[in-house]
Amino acid sequence: MNLNDFFQSKLFMKITGIIGLMIVVLVSFGAGVFVGYDKAEFSFAWSKYYESNFGGERHEVMGFLSSFGFTNAHGAFGKILNASTSSLVMNDDDNTEKTILLSSSTVIHDKHNSLLPADLKPNQTILVVGSPNDQGQINARLVRVLEQEP
């Protein structure tokens, strides 16, 4: 059997097909690892800076504490002072009291668990995302319990 007959044989075609299939599988696996690593890196960075992503970074401007971009305009970050099933009063990170209105469409989470408004208690640190009303209250769309104080 000469070399030219070997390259045209069924055995060579099978070996070439298997090697080609292995290359496709390895490239697909490598692409999956790359995408998974990228997603994990993004998720880690997001959770690492969770409070500043929502609470807003504080900077001092001419001696005054300021929040660039007014990131708290549609939300609040702080501790619950008083809680009921329809509203919360909280002390936000600007040391001002804010009233948070809860509705049936408000999503409340503690890590991976869904909570009810009755589960919210004073001294819990929360993050609220919502929209302001004409009375200066926040209609909450999302309440995230970040930590609980004893």
C-alpha positions, 0 to 999 in steps of 0.5 A, spaced: 500 500 500 503 506 497 501 513 501 497 515 495 492 509 496 492 510 504 490 518 503 484 515 499 482 509 503 476 509 508 480 508 514 484 515 513 477 518 511 474 516 518 481 518 522 480 525 519 473 525 520 474 523 528 480 528 528 475 534 525 470 532 530 474 532 536 477 539 534 470 542 533 468 539 540 474 542 543 473 549 540 466 549 542 468 547 549 473 553 549 468 558 547 463 555 552 469 556 558 470 563 555 463 565 555 462 562 562 468 566 565 466 572 562 459 572 565 462 569 572 467 575 572 461 580 570 457 577 576 463 578 581 464 585 579 457 587 580 456 583 587 462 586 589 460 593 588 452 592 589 451 598 594 455 603 590 451 601 583 444 602 587 446 607 593 451 611 589 458 613 590 459 619 594 464 625 593 465 631 596 465 637 592 467 644 595 466 641 602 459 638 601 457 631 600 454 630 594 452 624 589 454 625 582 448 623 577 443 624 583 443 616 583 438 616 589 432 620 585 428 613 584 430 609 590 433 609 597 438 605 601 438 605 608 435 602 615 428 601 616 425 605 622 418 603 621 414 597 617 407 596 615 404 591 610 403 597 605 409 602 607 416 603 610 419 609 613 426 608 613 433 612 614 437 613 608 444 614 607 443 621 607 440 621 614 433 623 611 427 619 613 423 617 606 417 613 606 416 607 601 410 605 599 409 598 597 404 595 593 402 588 590 406 588 584 412 590 589 418 585 589 421 583 595 427 579 596 432 577 601 438 574 598 435 568 594 428 568 597 422 572 596 419 575 602 412 578 604 411 586 606 410 583 613 417 580 613 420 587 613 422 589 620 426 595 623 433 595 623 434 591 616 438 594 611 435 595 605 435 597 598 429 600 594 428 601 587 422 605 585 419 612 582 417 618 586 410 621 587 408 628 588 408 627 595 416 625 595 414 618 597 417 612 593 413 607 590 417 601 590 418 596 585 423 592 588 426 592 595 432 588 597 434 586 604 441 586 604 443 585 612 439 584 618 441 587 624 440 584 631 
